[in-house]
């Protein structure tokens, strides 16, 4: 699979996660172009460190517009210099939006990601969106006629 990825995407970082401890397989993975290798079991912090290293996002901050930004390391929104901490669900929702910046995120996607597959009513999702909008610039999250929401992001 890695060979196929490298045919189309030379510069995309790849971390292989596997339970194998066979040195030959690990060597082959590196020769095929993997950037790093994690052996199971591993600590999630270890994966986060490796992902942070390869993403190389400066200051761990996403700027939505001139007044609003998100610090994903510390899970807070900053509006005109004022910090507003996020709940766990609000943080998950912002991360989902950032994975799909400027694209429609459906109610189903929000339910699966934020509520981790558990049932969440449309009203629960709307309430979460309303709470997040209060903490952010209201123009950042747009509704899309009963299909879902779009978070408008200017830049990383």
LOSEGU-349708 format. One record per atom (N, C-alpha, C, O, CB): x, y, z; residue in one letter. Coordinates in steps of 0.2 Angstrom, whole numbers, plus 5000, padded with zeros to 4 digits. Atoms other than C-alpha are relative to their C-alpha. Glycine has a CB too. Layout:
<pts>
XYZa/...
</pts>
This chain:
<pts>
500449945000x/500050005000x/500450065000x/500350114997x/499550005006x/499649945000x/501450125004x/500350014993x/500450074992x/500649995005x/499749995007x/502250094987x/499550044996x/499750094992x/500249944997x/500649975004x/500550154979x/500050075002x/499950124998x/499449965001x/500149934997x/500450304991x/500650044997x/500550104995x/500050005007x/499449975002x/502250354986x/500050024992x/500350064990x/500649965002x/500049995007x/501850344967x/499650074999x/499850104994x/499649944997x/500449945001x/500550484969x/500250065005x/500150125003x/499349995001x/499949954995x/501150584985x/500749995003x/500849955008x/499550005006x/499350014997x/503050594988x/500150035007x/500550015011x/500450034995x/499849964994x/502950725002x/499549995006x/499650025011x/500050074998x/500450014995x/501550665012x/500349955006x/500549905004x/499349974998x/499750044995x/502150605029x/499649935002x/499049945002x/500150045007x/500350074998x/501750415033x/500349975006x/500949965006x/500149954994x/499850044994x/501850335050x/499649935000x/499049934999x/499850045006x/500250075000x/501650145050x/499949985007x/500349995011x/500449954996x/500250024993x/500750075065x/499949924999x/499549904995x/499450035003x/500050075001x/501049885067x/500249965006x/500649995010x/500449984994x/499850044995x/501249745079x/500649964999x/500849925003x/499449965002x/499450045001x/502649665070x/500650035003x/500750095003x/500049994992x/499349984998x/504349665077x/500649974996x/501149984998x/500149985008x/499550035004x/505249585063x/500450054996x/500150104993x/499649954994x/499649945002x/506649695058x/500050004992x/500150064990x/500749995002x/500050005008x/506649645039x/499450044998x/499450084993x/499949934998x/500649965002x/504849715038x/500050075002x/499850124998x/499349975004x/499949934998x/505249875047x/500550034996x/500450094993x/500350005008x/499549985005x/506749895036x/499750024993x/499850074990x/500649964999x/500449995007x/505649875020x/499650065001x/499550094996x/499649934999x/500449954999x/504449995027x/500450074999x/500150114995x/499650005007x/499649935001x/505750135028x/500350004993x/500350064990x/500650005005x/499849995007x/506450085011x/499550024995x/499650044990x/500349934998x/500649985005x/504750105003x/499850075001x/499450104998x/499449955002x/500249934999x/504650275011x/499650025006x/499450085006x/499750034994x/500449984994x/503850275028x/500550055003x/501150055003x/499849945004x/499649954997x/504350425038x/500249985008x/500650005011x/499650075000x/499950034993x/504150335055x/499649945001x/499249924997x/499850065005x/500350064999x/503650175062x/499849995008x/500250005012x/500449944998x/500250014993x/502650135078x/499849935001x/499449904998x/499450055002x/500250074998x/502549965086x/499550005005x/499550035010x/500749965003x/500650014995x/500949915095x/500349955006x/500749915005x/499449974997x/500449944998x/500649935109x/500450065001x/501050065002x/499649985007x/499749944999x/501050115110x/499650055004x/499050045005x/500250034993x/500349944996x/500650275120x/499750054995x/500050074990x/500450035005x/500349955005x/499450395111x/500450065000x/500450094995x/499250015002x/499649944999x/500550535117x/500649994995x/500850044992x/500350015007x/499450015005x/501950455106x/499850014993x/500150044989x/500349935001x/500349995006x/500850455091x/499950084999x/500150114993x/499349974999x/500149935001x/500350635094x/500750044999x/500750094995x/499750035007x/499449965000x/502150695096x/500349994992x/500550034989x/500649975005x/499850025007x/502550605079x/499650044995x/499950074990x/500049934999x/500549965005x/501050685070x/500250085001x/500250114995x/499349995002x/499849935000x/501550855077x/500650024997x/500750074993x/500050025008x/499449995003x/503250835071x/500050014992x/500350054989x/500549945002x/500050005008x/502750795053x/499550064998x/499650084992x/499749934998x/500449955002x/501350925053x/500350075000x/500250114995x/499350005004x/499649945000x/502451065058x/499650064999x/499850114995x/500650004995x/500549945000x/501051185061x/500350055005x/500350045011x/499349985002x/499749954996x/501851345068x/499550035006x/498950045004x/500250064996x/500349974995x/501251405085x/499349965002x/499049985006x/499850074999x/500650044999x/499851265085x/499450045000x/498950035005x/500149975007x/500549965000x/498651395081x/499750014993x/500050014988x/500250075002x/500350005006x/497351405067x/499650075000x/499250085005x/499549944999x/500349935000x/496751585062x/499349994995x/499449974990x/500550054997x/500750005003x/494851595057x/499950064996x/499850064990x/499549985005x/500149945003x/494851775053x/500450055005x/500850035009x/499350035000x/499649964996x/495651935060x/499950015007x/500450025011x/499950074997x/500150004993x/494851925077x/500049945003x/500049935009x/499350045001x/500150074997x/494651735080x/500549954998x/500749944992x/499349984998x/499550065002x/495951595081x/499849955005x/499549955010x/500750035001x/500050064996x/496051425089x/500649975002x/501049964997x/499549944997x/499450034998x/497451355099x/499849935002x/499549915007x/500350045006x/500250074999x/497251165097x/500549965005x/500349915008x/500049964994x/499650034995x/498651125109x/499750015007x/499749965011x/500750035000x/500349994993x/497751205124x/499350015000x/499050025005x/500350075002x/500850005001x/495951195117x/499750065002x/499250065006x/499849945004x/500449944998x/495451375118x/499950044994x/500450044989x/500450045005x/500149955005x/494751505106x/500250075003x/500150085008x/499250004998x/499849934998x/495451675106x/499650054996x/499750054989x/500850014999x/500349955004x/494351825101x/500250065002x/500250085008x/499249995001x/499749934999x/495151995100x/500549995007x/500450045011x/499550055001x/499550014994x/496451925113x/499749975006x/500149965011x/500350075002x/500350034994x/495151855125x/500049934999x/499749904994x/499350035001x/500050085000x/495351665129x/499349985002x/499150005007x/500649975004x/500650044998x/493851555129x/500149935000x/500249904994x/499350024996x/499850075000x/494151375135x/499449964997x/498849984997x/500149985007x/500550045004x/493151235125x/499949945005x/500449915008x/500349984993x/500250074997x/492251085132x/500349954996x/500649964990x/499349995001x/499850055004x/492750915126x/499749994993x/500049994988x/500049935004x/500450015007x/491350905113x/500150064996x/500250054990x/499350005002x/499949945005x/491651085107x/500749994997x/500850014991x/500050075005x/499350015003x/493551045105x/500049944994x/500349954989x/500549975005x/500150055005x/493050885095x/499750034994x/499950014988x/499649945003x/500449975006x/491850985084x/500550054996x/500550044990x/499450045003x/499649965004x/493151115080x/500549964996x/500749984991x/500450055005x/499550045003x/494450985076x/499749964994x/500049964989x/500349945005x/500350035006x/493150895064x/499950064995x/500050044989x/499349985002x/500049955005x/492851065056x/500750014997x/500750034991x/499750065003x/499349985002x/494751095054x/500249944995x/500649954990x/500550015005x/499950055004x/494850925046x/499750014993x/499949984988x/499849935003x/500449985006x/493550985033x/499950074999x/499450094998x/499349965001x/500149935000x/493951165033x/499750034993x/499850004988x/500750045000x/500449975005x/492751265022x/499649954996x/499449964990x/500550044995x/500550055004x/491751105017x/499549995005x/499550005011x/500549944999x/500550024996x/490151045023x/500149945004x/500449895002x/499449984995x/499950054995x/490150935038x/499249985002x/498950025005x/500450025007x/500650024999x/488550835039x/499849995008x/500249985012x/499849944996x/500250014993x/487450805055x/500349935002x/500549925008x/499350005000x/499850074999x/487950615053x/500750005002x/500949975007x/499949964994x/499250004999x/489850655053x/500150035007x/500550015011x/500350054995x/499949964994x/489650775068x/499849945006x/500249945011x/499550065001x/500350054995x/488650635078x/500649955000x/500849935006x/499449974997x/499550055000x/489950505073x/500750025003x/501049985007x/500249974993x/499349984998x/491550605077x/499950035007x/500350015012x/500250064996x/500049964994x/490950715092x/499749955005x/499949955011x/499650065000x/500450054996x/489750585100x/500349935000x/500049885003x/499350004999x/499650065001x/490950445095x/499549944999x/499649895001x/500449985007x/500550055003x/489550345086x/499449995005x/498949965002x/500449945000x/500650004996x/488250365100x/499550054997x/499750094994x/500250025008x/500649965003x/486550435096x/500050075003x/500150085009x/499449975001x/500149934998x/486450625096x/499450034996x/499450034990x/500750045000x/500549975003x/484850715092x/500250064996x/500750094997x/499450025004x/499849945004x/484850855079x/500050065005x/500450115004x/499450024995x/500049944995x/484350975094x/500750005004x/500950055006x/499449995005x/499350004996x/485950915104x/500550034995x/501050074998x/500149935002x/499549975005x/487050955088x/499950075000x/500450115000x/499949964994x/500249935001x/486151125086x/500250045006x/500550095006x/499350014998x/499849974994x/486451165104x/500750015001x/501050065003x/499749965006x/499349995000x/488251125103x/500350054995x/500750094997x/500349934998x/499849945004x/488451235088x/499950065002x/500350115002x/499649994993x/500249934997x/487551375097x/500550025005x/500750085005x/499349995003x/499549994994x/488751355112x/500750034996x/501050074999x/500149945004x/499449985003x/490251365100x/500050064997x/500550104997x/500249944995x/500149945003x/489551505090x/500150065005x/500450115004x/499450014996x/499949954995x/489451605106x/500750025002x/500950075004x/499649985007x/499349994998x/491251575110x/500450034994x/501050054995x/500349945002x/499749985006x/491751625092x/499750064997x/499250084999x/500149944995x/500349955005x/491451755079x/499449964997x/499549914994x/500550034995x/500650035002x/489651715074x/500049984992x/499749934990x/499450045001x/500050015007x/490051725055x/500549944998x/500549924992x/500350064997x/499550065002x/491351575056x/499749944999x/499949904994x/500549995006x/500350065001x/490151435057x/499350024996x/498950054998x/499849965006x/500549995004x/488851435043x/499549945000x/499849884999x/500250024992x/500550065001x/487251325042x/499949994993x/499950034988x/499350025003x/500150025007x/486851235026x/499349965000x/499349905000x/500649954997x/500750025001x/484951205025x/499949935002x/499849884998x/499850014993x/500250074997x/484651055036x/500549944998x/500349884998x/499349984999x/499650055002x/486150965029x/500649995005x/500949945006x/500350014993x/499450004996x/487551015041x/500350075001x/499950125000x/500549964998x/499749944999x/488751155044x/500750014997x/501049964995x/500150015008x/499349995003x/490351235036x/500350055005x/500050105007x/499950034993x/499649954997x/491651325046x/500550034995x/500950004992x/500549965006x/499649965004x/492451465037x/500750015003x/500850045008x/499750064998x/499449994998x/494351465039x/500450034995x/500550014989x/500449935002x/499649965005x/495451595031x/500749974999x/500949964993x/500150075003x/499450035001x/497151515034x/500249965006x/499949965011x/500550054998x/499750034995x/498251405044x/500650035003x/501050015007x/500249934998x/
</pts>
